[in-house]
Amino acid sequence: MAGGVAARARPAVARPGPPLPDGLAEGERDRVAAVLSGDTLDLDGGLRVRLAGVQAPSPGRDDRPAQPLAGDATAVTASFALGAKVTLFYGDDRRDRWRRALAHVRREDGAWLQGHLLQRGFARVYTWPRTATGARAMLDLERTARANRRGLWSDRFYRVRNPAETWGDLDSWQVVEGRVVDAAIVRGTGYLNFGLDWRNDFTFRLESPARRAFRAAGLDIMDLIGWRVRGRGWVYPTNGPMIDLTHPAQLEVLED
């Protein structure tokens, strides 16, 4: 519990914030006993909760230094939740491989923790295929906070990358925005290319299940040539920097 906050004092009453999205299933009720980071907390009953749909700055652990504003994000979550009675709400998946609850957190007064963090700029939207319920509402909150340079959006460490600079972001999670130069489907796998040299330029890749999910959401990647898009995920080197898109919430199609 190093670096976290533990107490039983009730948090200060906050102004009403954004509402919890529809489509989530109600789960456990308990009191928040400790806040370990901006996106992780412990309940009195022993359940550890990893906030679904968001990623806050990571505190230092092992030999990795803390990310910028990690302490601030932890303090925001503690001010909101520490000592409060809360209800957990779930998308499709309820537990991760470490048996943490993958949940949205709502206080007794109706305040929604993920919305509170996003609105103040102390978290980024971070979804998986089965934890993406409410992504549209969360992306709207993130977009507003970014436009107003709130919280982490005032720090260049978290800036939205352009495709040309992603060689410097390998092995990290990033938000990348640019114009699609070309799209292709090769042996069932889709590619959105952001340069003419597919061996070196940045690419979004969609395996067959992801392409089916995008089509079900009404989006054909072949229609995106020439469009500006914003995507998010882990950047790794495969014929240039690449992010795998696994579900539609990872990609926003932007207006010019």
LOPA-27642 format. One record per residue: y, z, x of N, C-alpha, C in turn; residue in one letter. Coordinates in Angstrom, 1 decimal, decimal comma, padded with zeros to 4 digits. Each point is the difference from the previous one (the first is absolute). Example, Ala and Ser with C-alpha at 12.3 -4.5 7.8 and 13.67 -1.06 7.14 Angstrom:
# LOPA-27642
{{-005,7; 007,8; 013,2}; {001,2; 000,0; -000,9}; {001,2; 000,0; 000,9}; A};
{{001,1; -000,7; -000,4}; {001,1; 000,0; 000,9}; {001,1; 000,8; -000,8}; S};
***
This chain:
# LOPA-27642
{{-001,2; 000,0; 000,8}; {001,2; 000,0; -000,8}; {001,3; 000,0; 000,9}; M};
{{-000,2; -000,3; 001,3}; {001,1; 000,0; 000,9}; {001,0; -001,1; -000,5}; A};
{{001,3; 000,4; 000,0}; {001,1; -000,9; -000,4}; {000,2; 000,0; -001,4}; G};
{{-000,9; 000,6; -000,8}; {000,2; 000,0; -001,5}; {000,9; 001,2; -000,4}; G};
{{000,1; 000,2; -001,3}; {000,8; 001,0; -000,6}; {-000,9; 000,7; -001,0}; V};
{{-000,1; 001,3; 000,0}; {-000,8; 000,8; -000,9}; {000,9; 001,1; -000,6}; A};
{{000,0; 000,2; -001,3}; {000,7; 001,1; -000,6}; {-000,4; 000,0; -001,5}; A};
{{000,5; 001,0; -000,7}; {-000,2; 000,1; -001,4}; {001,3; 000,0; -000,8}; R};
{{001,1; -000,2; 000,6}; {001,3; -000,1; -000,7}; {000,1; -001,2; -000,9}; A};
{{000,6; 000,1; -001,1}; {000,2; -001,1; -000,9}; {001,1; -000,9; 000,5}; R};
{{-000,2; -001,4; -000,1}; {001,0; -000,9; 000,5}; {001,3; 000,1; -000,9}; P};
{{001,1; -000,5; 000,6}; {001,2; -000,1; -000,8}; {-000,2; -001,1; -001,0}; A};
{{000,7; 000,2; -001,2}; {-000,1; -000,9; -001,0}; {000,8; -001,3; 000,4}; V};
{{-000,6; -001,1; -000,2}; {000,6; -001,3; 000,4}; {000,5; -000,7; -001,2}; A};
{{000,9; -000,9; 000,2}; {000,4; -000,9; -001,1}; {-001,1; -000,9; -000,4}; R};
{{-000,1; -000,4; -001,3}; {-001,0; -000,9; -000,5}; {-000,1; -001,2; 000,9}; P};
{{-001,2; -000,5; 000,3}; {-000,1; -001,2; 000,8}; {-000,8; -001,0; -000,8}; G};
{{-000,5; -001,0; 000,7}; {-000,8; -001,1; -000,6}; {-001,2; 000,5; -000,7}; P};
{{-000,5; -000,6; -001,1}; {-001,2; 000,5; -000,7}; {-001,3; -000,4; 000,7}; P};
{{-001,0; 000,7; -000,2}; {-001,3; -000,4; 000,5}; {-000,4; -001,3; -000,7}; L};
{{-000,6; -000,9; 000,8}; {-000,4; -001,3; -000,6}; {-001,1; 000,2; -001,1}; P};
{{-000,1; -001,0; -000,9}; {-001,1; 000,0; -000,9}; {-001,3; -000,5; 000,6}; D};
{{-001,1; 000,3; -000,6}; {-001,3; -000,5; 000,4}; {-000,7; 000,9; 001,0}; G};
{{000,5; 001,2; 000,2}; {-000,7; 001,0; 000,9}; {-000,8; 001,0; -000,9}; L};
{{-001,1; 000,5; 000,6}; {-000,9; 000,9; -000,7}; {000,3; 001,4; 000,4}; A};
{{000,2; 000,9; -000,9}; {000,3; 001,4; 000,3}; {-001,2; 000,7; 000,6}; E};
{{000,3; 000,8; 001,1}; {-001,0; 000,8; 000,7}; {000,3; 001,5; 000,1}; G};
{{-000,3; 000,5; 001,1}; {000,1; 001,5; 000,2}; {001,4; 000,5; -000,1}; E};
{{000,1; 001,3; -000,4}; {001,3; 000,7; 000,0}; {-000,2; 001,2; 001,0}; R};
{{001,0; 000,2; 000,8}; {-000,1; 001,1; 001,0}; {001,4; 000,3; 000,5}; D};
{{000,1; 001,0; 000,9}; {001,3; 000,3; 000,7}; {000,0; -000,5; 001,4}; R};
{{001,1; -000,6; 000,5}; {000,1; -000,5; 001,4}; {000,1; 001,2; 000,9}; V};
{{-001,0; 000,1; 000,9}; {000,0; 001,2; 000,9}; {000,6; -000,3; 001,4}; A};
{{-000,1; -001,3; 000,4}; {000,6; -000,4; 001,3}; {000,3; -001,5; 000,0}; A};
{{001,0; -000,3; 000,8}; {000,4; -001,4; 000,2}; {-000,2; -000,3; 001,5}; V};
{{-000,9; -001,0; 000,3}; {-000,4; -000,3; 001,3}; {000,9; -001,1; 000,6}; L};
{{000,5; -000,9; -000,8}; {000,8; -001,1; 000,4}; {000,7; -000,5; -001,3}; S};
{{000,8; -001,0; 000,2}; {000,7; -000,6; -001,1}; {-001,0; -000,5; -001,1}; G};
{{-001,2; -000,4; 000,4}; {-000,9; -000,6; -001,0}; {-001,3; 000,7; -000,1}; D};
{{-000,1; 001,3; 000,5}; {-001,3; 000,7; -000,1}; {000,3; 001,5; -000,3}; T};
{{-000,7; 000,5; -000,9}; {000,2; 001,4; -000,4}; {-001,4; 000,6; -000,4}; L};
{{000,0; 001,4; 000,0}; {-001,2; 000,7; -000,4}; {000,3; 000,8; -001,3}; D};
{{-001,0; 000,1; -000,8}; {000,1; 000,8; -001,3}; {-000,7; 001,4; 000,2}; L};
{{000,4; 000,9; -000,9}; {-000,6; 001,3; 000,1}; {-001,5; 000,0; 000,0}; D};
{{-000,6; -000,9; -000,8}; {-001,4; 000,0; -000,1}; {-000,7; -000,6; 001,2}; G};
{{000,7; -000,5; 001,0}; {-000,6; -000,5; 001,2}; {000,0; -001,5; 000,1}; G};
{{000,4; -000,7; -001,1}; {000,0; -001,5; 000,0}; {001,2; -000,5; 000,8}; L};
{{-000,3; -000,9; 000,9}; {001,0; -000,7; 000,8}; {000,4; -001,3; -000,7}; R};
{{001,3; -000,2; -000,1}; {000,5; -001,2; -000,8}; {000,7; -000,9; 001,0}; V};
{{-000,4; -001,3; 000,0}; {000,7; -001,0; 000,7}; {000,7; -000,9; -001,0}; R};
{{001,3; 000,0; 000,0}; {000,8; -000,6; -001,1}; {-000,4; -001,5; -000,1}; L};
{{-000,4; -000,4; -001,2}; {-000,4; -001,4; -000,2}; {001,2; -000,9; 000,0}; A};
{{-000,1; -001,2; 000,6}; {001,0; -001,0; -000,2}; {001,2; 000,0; 000,9}; G};
{{000,1; 001,1; 000,9}; {001,1; 000,1; 000,9}; {-000,4; 000,4; 001,4}; V};
{{000,8; -000,2; 000,9}; {-000,2; 000,4; 001,4}; {001,3; 000,6; 000,5}; Q};
{{000,0; 001,3; 000,4}; {001,2; 000,6; 000,6}; {-000,1; 000,0; 001,5}; A};
{{001,1; 000,2; 000,7}; {-000,1; 000,0; 001,5}; {-001,1; 001,0; 000,4}; P};
{{-000,7; -000,4; 001,0}; {-001,2; 000,8; 000,5}; {000,5; 001,1; 001,0}; S};
{{-000,4; 001,3; -000,2}; {000,3; 001,0; 001,0}; {-000,9; -000,2; 001,3}; P};
{{000,4; 000,6; 001,1}; {-000,7; -000,2; 001,2}; {-001,4; 000,6; -000,1}; G};
{{-001,0; -000,6; 000,6}; {-001,4; 000,6; 000,0}; {-000,7; -000,6; 001,2}; R};
{{-000,9; 000,8; 000,6}; {-000,7; -000,3; 001,2}; {001,1; -000,4; 001,1}; D};
{{-000,2; -001,3; 000,5}; {001,0; -000,4; 001,0}; {001,1; -000,9; -000,5}; D};
{{000,0; -000,1; -001,3}; {001,0; -000,9; -000,6}; {001,3; 000,8; -000,4}; R};
{{001,2; -000,5; 000,3}; {001,2; 000,7; -000,4}; {000,3; -000,2; -001,5}; P};
{{000,8; 000,9; -000,5}; {000,4; -000,2; -001,4}; {000,8; -001,2; -000,2}; A};
{{-000,1; -000,6; -001,1}; {000,9; -001,2; -000,3}; {001,3; 000,6; -000,4}; Q};
{{001,1; -000,8; 000,1}; {001,3; 000,4; -000,3}; {000,1; 000,5; -001,5}; P};
{{000,7; 001,1; -000,2}; {000,2; 000,6; -001,3}; {-001,2; 000,6; -000,7}; L};
{{-001,1; 000,2; 000,8}; {-001,2; 000,6; -000,5}; {000,3; 001,4; -000,5}; A};
{{000,8; 000,8; 000,8}; {000,3; 001,3; -000,5}; {000,9; 000,1; -001,2}; G};
{{000,9; -001,0; -000,1}; {000,8; -000,1; -001,2}; {-000,8; -000,3; -001,3}; D};
{{-001,0; -000,9; 000,2}; {-000,8; -000,4; -001,2}; {-000,9; 001,2; -000,4}; A};
{{-000,5; 000,8; 001,0}; {-000,8; 001,2; -000,4}; {000,9; 001,0; -000,7}; T};
{{001,3; 000,1; 000,4}; {000,9; 001,0; -000,6}; {000,3; -000,5; -001,5}; A};
{{000,2; -001,3; -000,2}; {000,2; -000,5; -001,3}; {-001,1; 000,3; -001,0}; V};
{{-001,3; -000,2; 000,5}; {-001,1; 000,2; -000,8}; {-000,2; 001,5; -000,3}; T};
{{000,3; 000,8; 001,1}; {-000,2; 001,5; -000,2}; {001,1; 000,5; -001,0}; A};
{{001,2; -000,5; 000,1}; {001,0; 000,4; -001,0}; {-000,3; -000,3; -001,4}; S};
{{-000,7; -001,2; -000,2}; {-000,4; -000,4; -001,3}; {-001,2; 000,7; -000,5}; F};
{{-001,0; 000,3; 000,8}; {-001,4; 000,3; -000,5}; {-000,5; 001,4; 000,4}; A};
{{000,5; 000,6; 001,1}; {-000,6; 001,2; 000,5}; {000,1; 001,1; -001,0}; L};
{{-001,1; 000,6; -000,3}; {-000,1; 001,1; -001,0}; {000,1; -000,4; -001,4}; G};
{{000,1; -001,3; -000,3}; {000,1; -000,5; -001,4}; {-001,4; -000,2; -000,6}; A};
{{-000,1; 000,1; -001,3}; {-001,2; -000,4; -000,7}; {000,1; -001,5; -000,3}; K};
{{-001,0; -000,7; 000,4}; {000,0; -001,4; -000,1}; {-001,3; -000,5; -000,7}; V};
{{000,1; -001,3; -000,5}; {-001,1; -000,7; -000,6}; {-000,2; -001,2; 000,9}; T};
{{-001,3; -000,3; 000,3}; {-000,3; -001,2; 000,7}; {-000,4; -001,2; -001,0}; L};
{{000,4; -001,2; 000,4}; {-000,3; -001,2; -000,8}; {-000,6; -001,0; 001,0}; F};
{{-000,9; -000,8; -000,6}; {-000,8; -000,9; 000,9}; {000,0; -001,4; -000,5}; Y};
{{-000,1; -000,9; 001,0}; {-000,4; -001,4; -000,3}; {-001,5; -000,1; -000,1}; G};
{{-000,5; -001,1; 000,6}; {-001,5; -000,2; -000,1}; {-000,7; 000,9; 000,9}; D};
{{000,4; 000,2; 001,3}; {-000,6; 000,8; 000,9}; {000,6; 001,4; 000,0}; D};
{{-000,9; 001,0; 000,0}; {000,5; 001,4; 000,0}; {-000,1; 000,7; 001,3}; R};
{{-000,9; -000,5; 000,9}; {-000,2; 000,7; 001,3}; {000,0; -001,1; 001,1}; R};
{{000,5; 000,4; 001,2}; {-000,2; -000,9; 001,2}; {-001,2; 000,5; 000,8}; D};
{{-000,3; -000,6; 001,1}; {-001,2; 000,3; 000,7}; {000,0; 001,4; 000,6}; R};
{{001,2; 000,6; 000,1}; {000,1; 001,4; 000,5}; {000,0; 001,0; -001,2}; W};
{{-000,3; -000,5; -001,2}; {-000,1; 000,8; -001,2}; {001,3; 000,6; -000,4}; R};
{{001,1; -000,6; 000,4}; {001,3; 000,4; -000,5}; {000,3; -000,7; -001,3}; R};
{{000,7; 000,7; -000,9}; {000,4; -000,6; -001,2}; {001,0; -001,1; 000,2}; A};
{{-000,2; -001,2; -000,5}; {001,0; -001,1; 000,0}; {000,8; 000,0; -001,3}; L};
{{001,0; 000,7; 000,0}; {000,6; 000,3; -001,3}; {001,5; -000,1; 000,0}; A};
{{000,6; -000,3; -001,2}; {001,4; 000,2; -000,3}; {000,2; 001,5; -000,5}; H};
{{001,1; 000,6; 000,4}; {000,2; 001,4; -000,3}; {001,2; 000,1; -000,9}; V};
{{-000,2; 000,7; -001,1}; {001,1; 000,3; -000,9}; {000,2; 001,5; -000,3}; R};
{{001,2; 000,5; 000,2}; {000,3; 001,4; -000,3}; {000,0; 000,3; -001,4}; R};
{{000,0; 001,3; -000,4}; {000,0; 000,4; -001,4}; {001,2; -000,5; -000,7}; E};
{{001,1; -000,2; 000,7}; {001,2; -000,5; -000,7}; {000,0; -001,5; -000,2}; D};
{{-001,0; -000,7; 000,4}; {-000,2; -001,4; -000,1}; {000,5; -000,8; 001,2}; G};
{{000,5; 000,6; 001,0}; {000,5; -000,7; 001,2}; {-001,2; -000,5; 000,8}; A};
{{000,1; -001,3; 000,5}; {-001,1; -000,7; 000,6}; {000,3; 000,0; 001,5}; W};
{{-000,9; 000,5; 000,8}; {000,3; 000,1; 001,5}; {000,1; -001,3; 000,7}; L};
{{-000,8; -001,0; -000,3}; {000,1; -001,3; 000,7}; {001,3; -000,6; -000,3}; Q};
{{000,4; 000,0; -001,3}; {001,3; -000,5; -000,3}; {001,2; 000,7; 000,7}; G};
{{-000,1; 001,3; 000,1}; {001,0; 000,8; 000,7}; {000,1; -000,4; 001,4}; H};
{{-001,1; -000,2; 000,7}; {000,1; -000,4; 001,4}; {000,5; -001,4; 000,2}; L};
{{-000,5; -001,0; -000,9}; {000,5; -001,3; 000,2}; {001,5; -000,2; -000,4}; L};
{{000,4; 000,7; -001,0}; {001,4; -000,1; -000,4}; {000,9; 000,5; 001,1}; Q};
{{-000,4; 001,0; 000,8}; {000,8; 000,6; 001,0}; {-000,2; -000,7; 001,4}; R};
{{-001,0; -000,9; 000,0}; {-000,2; -000,8; 001,2}; {-000,9; 000,7; 001,1}; G};
{{-000,8; 000,9; -000,5}; {-000,9; 000,7; 001,0}; {-001,4; -000,3; -000,1}; F};
{{-000,3; -001,2; -000,6}; {-001,4; -000,6; 000,0}; {000,2; -001,5; -000,3}; A};
{{-001,1; -000,7; 000,5}; {-000,1; -001,4; -000,3}; {-001,2; -000,2; -000,9}; R};
{{000,0; -001,1; -000,8}; {-001,1; -000,3; -000,9}; {-001,2; -000,5; 000,9}; V};
{{-001,1; 000,6; -000,3}; {-001,2; -000,2; 000,8}; {-001,2; 000,1; -000,9}; Y};
{{-000,5; -001,1; -000,5}; {-001,1; 000,0; -001,0}; {-001,2; -000,7; 000,6}; T};
{{-001,1; 000,3; -000,7}; {-001,3; -000,6; 000,2}; {-000,5; -000,6; -001,3}; W};
{{-001,0; -000,9; 000,0}; {-000,3; -000,7; -001,3}; {-000,3; 001,0; -001,1}; P};
{{-000,5; 001,2; 000,2}; {-000,4; 000,9; -001,1}; {001,0; 001,2; -000,1}; R};
{{001,1; -000,1; 000,7}; {001,0; 001,0; -000,1}; {001,4; -000,6; -000,2}; T};
{{000,0; -001,2; -000,7}; {001,3; -000,7; -000,1}; {000,6; 000,1; -001,4}; A};
{{-000,5; 000,9; -000,8}; {000,6; 000,2; -001,3}; {001,4; 000,5; 000,1}; T};
{{001,0; -000,6; -000,7}; {001,4; 000,4; 000,2}; {000,7; -000,6; 001,1}; G};
{{-000,6; -001,0; 000,7}; {000,6; -000,5; 001,2}; {001,4; -000,7; -000,3}; A};
{{000,1; -000,7; -001,1}; {001,2; -000,7; -000,3}; {001,2; 001,0; -000,1}; R};
{{-000,2; 001,1; -000,7}; {001,0; 001,0; -000,1}; {000,3; 000,6; 001,3}; A};
{{-001,0; 000,2; 000,8}; {000,3; 000,6; 001,4}; {000,7; -001,0; 000,9}; M};
{{-000,3; -001,2; -000,1}; {000,7; -001,0; 000,8}; {001,4; -000,1; -000,4}; L};
{{000,3; 000,1; -001,3}; {001,4; 000,0; -000,4}; {000,8; 001,2; 000,6}; D};
{{-000,6; 001,1; 000,0}; {000,6; 001,2; 000,5}; {000,3; -000,2; 001,5}; L};
{{-001,1; -000,5; 000,7}; {000,2; -000,2; 001,5}; {001,1; -001,0; 000,3}; E};
{{000,0; -001,1; -000,8}; {001,0; -001,0; 000,2}; {001,5; 000,5; -000,1}; R};
{{000,2; 000,9; -001,0}; {001,3; 000,5; -000,2}; {000,4; 001,0; 001,1}; T};
{{-001,0; 000,8; 000,5}; {000,3; 000,9; 001,1}; {000,3; -000,8; 001,2}; A};
{{-000,8; -001,1; 000,3}; {000,3; -000,8; 001,2}; {001,3; -000,6; -000,1}; R};
{{000,4; -000,6; -001,1}; {001,3; -000,6; -000,1}; {001,2; 001,0; 000,2}; A};
{{-000,3; 001,3; -000,3}; {001,1; 001,0; 000,2}; {-000,2; 000,8; 001,3}; N};
{{-001,0; -000,5; 000,8}; {-000,2; 000,6; 001,4}; {-000,2; 001,5; -000,1}; R};
{{-000,8; 000,4; -001,0}; {-000,3; 001,4; -000,2}; {-001,2; 000,4; 000,9}; R};
{{000,0; 001,3; 000,5}; {-001,1; 000,5; 000,7}; {-000,5; -000,8; 001,2}; G};
{{-001,3; -000,4; 000,0}; {-000,5; -000,7; 001,1}; {000,5; -001,4; 000,1}; L};
{{000,6; -000,5; -001,1}; {000,6; -001,4; 000,1}; {001,3; -000,1; 000,8}; W};
{{000,5; 001,2; 000,4}; {001,1; 000,0; 000,9}; {-000,4; 000,0; 001,5}; S};
{{-001,3; 000,0; 000,3}; {-000,5; 000,0; 001,3}; {-000,7; -001,3; 000,4}; D};
{{000,4; -000,6; 001,1}; {-000,6; -001,3; 000,3}; {-001,5; 000,0; 000,2}; R};
{{-000,6; 001,1; 000,3}; {-001,4; 000,1; 000,1}; {-000,7; -000,5; -001,2}; F};
{{000,6; 000,1; -001,2}; {-000,6; -000,4; -001,2}; {000,5; -001,3; -000,6}; Y};
{{000,8; -000,7; 000,7}; {000,6; -001,2; -000,5}; {-001,1; -001,0; -000,4}; R};
{{000,4; -000,8; -001,0}; {-000,9; -001,1; -000,4}; {000,0; -001,1; 001,1}; V};
{{-001,2; -000,3; 000,5}; {-000,1; -001,0; 001,1}; {000,1; -001,4; -000,5}; R};
{{000,6; -000,9; 000,9}; {-000,2; -001,4; -000,2}; {-001,2; -000,5; 000,7}; N};
{{-000,6; -001,1; -000,5}; {-001,3; -000,4; 000,6}; {000,0; -000,2; 001,5}; P};
{{001,2; -000,5; 000,6}; {000,0; -000,3; 001,4}; {-000,1; 001,2; 000,9}; A};
{{000,3; 001,2; -000,5}; {000,0; 001,2; 000,9}; {-001,2; 000,8; -000,1}; E};
{{-001,0; -000,5; -000,8}; {-001,2; 000,9; -000,3}; {-001,0; 000,1; 001,2}; T};
{{000,2; -000,9; 001,1}; {-000,8; 000,2; 001,2}; {000,3; 001,4; 000,6}; W};
{{001,1; 000,5; -000,3}; {000,3; 001,4; 000,5}; {-000,5; 001,1; -000,9}; G};
{{-000,6; -000,4; -001,1}; {-000,4; 001,1; -000,9}; {-001,6; 000,0; -000,2}; D};
{{-000,7; -000,6; 000,9}; {-001,5; 000,0; -000,1}; {-000,5; 001,5; -000,1}; L};
{{-001,0; 000,1; -000,8}; {-000,7; 001,3; -000,2}; {001,0; 001,1; -000,6}; D};
{{000,7; -000,5; -001,0}; {000,9; 000,9; -000,7}; {000,1; -000,5; -001,4}; S};
{{000,4; 000,9; -000,9}; {000,2; -000,4; -001,5}; {001,5; -000,4; -000,2}; W};
{{000,2; -001,2; -000,5}; {001,4; -000,5; -000,1}; {000,2; -000,7; -001,4}; Q};
{{001,3; -000,1; -000,3}; {000,4; -000,9; -001,1}; {000,7; -001,2; 000,7}; V};
{{-000,5; -001,2; -000,4}; {000,5; -001,2; 000,6}; {000,5; -001,0; -001,0}; V};
{{001,1; -000,6; 000,2}; {000,7; -000,9; -000,9}; {000,3; -001,3; 000,6}; E};
{{-000,3; -001,1; -000,6}; {000,4; -001,3; 000,5}; {-000,3; -001,1; -001,0}; G};
{{000,2; -001,3; 000,4}; {-000,2; -001,1; -000,8}; {-001,3; -000,7; 000,4}; R};
{{-000,9; -000,3; -001,0}; {-001,3; -000,6; 000,2}; {000,2; -001,4; 000,4}; V};
{{-000,4; -000,4; 001,2}; {000,1; -001,4; 000,5}; {-001,1; -000,8; -000,5}; V};
{{-001,2; 000,5; -000,1}; {-001,2; -000,7; -000,4}; {-001,0; 000,9; -000,6}; D};
{{-000,9; -000,5; -000,8}; {-001,1; 000,8; -000,6}; {-001,3; -000,9; 000,1}; A};
{{-001,1; 000,7; 000,2}; {-001,3; -000,7; 000,2}; {-001,1; 000,8; -000,5}; A};
{{-001,1; -000,6; -000,4}; {-001,2; 000,7; -000,3}; {-001,1; -000,6; 000,8}; I};
{{-000,6; 000,8; 000,9}; {-001,1; -000,5; 000,9}; {-001,2; 000,8; -000,2}; V};
{{-001,1; -000,7; -000,5}; {-001,3; 000,6; -000,3}; {000,2; 001,3; -000,8}; R};
{{000,8; -000,2; -001,1}; {000,2; 001,1; -001,0}; {001,1; 001,0; 000,3}; G};
{{000,5; 000,0; 001,3}; {001,0; 001,0; 000,4}; {001,4; -000,7; -000,1}; T};
{{000,9; 000,7; -000,6}; {001,4; -000,5; -000,1}; {000,9; 000,5; 001,1}; G};
{{000,9; -000,8; 000,4}; {001,0; 000,3; 001,1}; {001,4; -000,4; -000,5}; Y};
{{000,9; 001,0; 000,2}; {001,4; -000,3; -000,1}; {000,7; 000,0; 001,4}; L};
{{000,4; -001,1; 000,4}; {000,5; -000,2; 001,4}; {001,5; 000,0; 000,0}; N};
{{000,6; 000,7; 001,0}; {001,4; 000,1; 000,1}; {000,6; -000,7; 001,3}; F};
{{-000,8; -000,9; 000,5}; {000,5; -000,9; 001,1}; {-001,0; -001,2; 000,1}; G};
{{000,4; -000,9; 000,8}; {-000,8; -001,3; 000,1}; {-001,2; 000,2; 000,9}; L};
{{000,0; 001,0; 000,9}; {-001,1; 000,2; 000,9}; {-000,9; 001,2; -000,5}; D};
{{-001,1; -000,4; -000,8}; {-000,8; 001,1; -000,6}; {-000,7; 000,8; 001,0}; W};
{{-000,1; -000,4; 001,3}; {-000,7; 000,8; 001,0}; {000,9; 001,1; 000,6}; R};
{{001,3; -000,1; -000,3}; {000,9; 001,0; 000,6}; {001,0; 000,6; -001,0}; N};
{{000,2; -000,7; -001,1}; {001,0; 000,5; -001,0}; {-000,6; 001,0; -000,9}; D};
{{000,8; 000,8; -000,7}; {-000,4; 001,0; -000,9}; {-000,7; -000,6; -001,2}; F};
{{-001,0; 000,7; -000,6}; {-000,7; -000,5; -001,1}; {-000,4; 001,2; -001,0}; T};
{{000,0; -000,3; -001,3}; {-000,7; 000,9; -000,9}; {-001,3; -000,7; -000,4}; F};
{{-001,1; 000,8; 000,1}; {-001,3; -000,6; -000,3}; {-000,6; 000,7; -001,3}; R};
{{-000,7; -000,9; -000,8}; {-000,6; 000,5; -001,2}; {-001,4; -000,4; -000,1}; L};
{{-001,0; 000,9; 000,2}; {-001,4; -000,3; -000,2}; {-000,2; -000,4; -001,5}; E};
{{-001,2; -000,5; -000,3}; {-000,3; -000,5; -001,3}; {000,2; 001,0; -001,1}; S};
{{-000,4; 001,3; 000,1}; {000,2; 001,0; -001,0}; {001,5; 000,2; -000,3}; P};
{{000,8; 000,0; 001,1}; {001,5; 000,1; -000,2}; {000,6; -001,2; -000,7}; A};
{{-000,5; -001,2; 000,4}; {000,5; -001,2; -000,7}; {-000,3; 000,1; -001,5}; R};
{{-001,2; 000,4; -000,4}; {-000,3; 000,2; -001,4}; {000,9; 001,0; -000,7}; R};
{{000,3; 001,1; 000,7}; {000,8; 001,0; -000,6}; {001,5; -000,5; -000,2}; A};
{{000,4; -000,8; 001,0}; {001,4; -000,6; -000,1}; {000,0; -001,0; -001,2}; F};
{{-001,1; -000,9; -000,1}; {000,0; -000,9; -001,1}; {000,0; 000,7; -001,4}; R};
{{-000,8; 001,1; -000,1}; {000,0; 000,8; -001,2}; {001,3; 000,6; -000,3}; A};
{{000,8; 000,2; 001,0}; {001,4; 000,5; -000,2}; {001,0; -001,1; -000,3}; A};
{{-000,5; -001,3; 000,0}; {000,9; -001,1; -000,3}; {000,6; -000,6; 001,2}; G};
{{-000,5; 000,2; 001,2}; {000,6; -000,4; 001,2}; {-000,9; -000,9; 000,9}; L};
{{000,3; -001,3; 000,1}; {-000,8; -000,9; 000,9}; {000,8; -000,1; 001,3}; D};
{{-000,7; 000,4; 001,1}; {000,7; 000,0; 001,3}; {000,5; -001,4; 000,4}; I};
{{-000,6; -001,1; -000,5}; {000,4; -001,3; 000,3}; {001,4; -000,4; -000,6}; M};
{{000,4; 000,8; -001,0}; {001,3; -000,2; -000,6}; {001,1; 000,7; 000,7}; D};
{{-000,3; 000,7; 001,1}; {001,0; 000,8; 000,7}; {000,7; -000,7; 001,2}; L};
{{-000,4; -001,2; 000,3}; {000,6; -000,7; 001,1}; {001,5; -000,2; -000,3}; I};
{{000,8; 000,4; 000,9}; {001,5; 000,0; -000,1}; {000,6; 001,2; -000,6}; G};
{{-000,8; 000,9; -000,5}; {000,5; 001,2; -000,6}; {000,2; 001,1; 001,0}; W};
{{001,0; 000,9; -000,2}; {000,1; 001,2; 000,8}; {-000,9; 001,1; -000,6}; R};
{{-000,7; 000,7; 000,8}; {-000,9; 001,0; -000,5}; {000,1; 001,3; 000,9}; V};
{{-000,4; 001,1; -000,5}; {000,0; 001,2; 000,7}; {-001,4; 000,7; -000,1}; R};
{{-000,7; 000,2; 001,1}; {-001,3; 000,5; -000,1}; {-000,1; 001,2; 000,9}; G};
{{-001,1; 000,8; -000,1}; {-000,2; 001,2; 000,7}; {-001,4; 000,3; 000,4}; R};
{{-000,2; 000,6; 001,1}; {-001,4; 000,3; 000,4}; {-000,1; 000,2; 001,5}; G};
{{-001,2; 000,1; 000,5}; {-000,2; 000,2; 001,4}; {000,0; -001,3; 000,8}; W};
{{000,8; 000,0; 001,1}; {000,2; -001,2; 000,8}; {-001,0; 000,0; 001,1}; V};
{{-000,8; -001,1; 000,1}; {-001,0; 000,0; 001,1}; {000,0; -001,5; 000,6}; Y};
{{-000,5; -000,2; 001,2}; {000,1; -001,3; 000,6}; {-001,3; -000,8; -000,3}; P};
{{000,2; -001,1; -000,8}; {-001,1; -001,0; -000,2}; {000,7; -001,3; -000,2}; T};
{{000,0; -000,8; 001,1}; {000,8; -001,3; 000,0}; {001,5; 000,3; -000,3}; N};
{{000,6; 000,9; 000,7}; {001,3; 000,5; -000,3}; {-000,1; 001,3; -000,8}; G};
{{001,2; 000,6; -000,2}; {000,0; 001,2; -000,9}; {-000,4; -000,3; -001,4}; P};
{{-000,8; 000,9; -000,6}; {-000,6; -000,3; -001,3}; {000,0; 001,3; -000,8}; M};
{{000,2; -000,1; -001,3}; {-000,2; 001,1; -001,0}; {-001,0; -000,5; -001,0}; I};
{{-001,1; 000,7; -000,3}; {-000,9; -000,3; -001,1}; {000,6; 000,5; -001,3}; D};
{{000,2; -000,9; -001,0}; {000,4; 000,4; -001,4}; {-001,3; 000,2; -000,8}; L};
{{-000,2; 001,1; -000,5}; {-001,2; 000,3; -000,8}; {000,2; 000,1; -001,5}; T};
{{001,3; 000,1; -000,4}; {000,3; 000,2; -001,5}; {001,4; -000,4; -000,2}; H};
{{000,4; -000,4; -001,2}; {001,3; -000,6; -000,3}; {001,2; 001,0; 000,3}; P};
{{-000,2; 001,3; -000,1}; {001,1; 000,9; 000,2}; {000,5; 000,0; 001,4}; A};
{{-000,7; -000,6; 001,0}; {000,5; -000,1; 001,3}; {001,0; -001,1; 000,2}; Q};
{{000,2; -000,9; -000,9}; {000,8; -001,2; 000,2}; {001,1; -000,1; -001,1}; L};
{{001,2; 000,0; 000,4}; {001,1; -000,3; -001,0}; {000,6; -001,4; 000,3}; E};
{{000,1; -000,8; -001,1}; {000,6; -001,3; 000,1}; {001,5; 000,2; -000,3}; V};
{{000,9; -000,4; 000,9}; {001,4; 000,3; -000,1}; {000,8; -001,1; -000,5}; L};
{{001,1; 000,3; -000,7}; {001,0; -001,0; -000,4}; {000,8; -000,4; 001,2}; E};
{{000,4; -001,3; 000,1}; {000,8; -000,4; 001,1}; {001,5; 000,4; -000,3}; D};
***
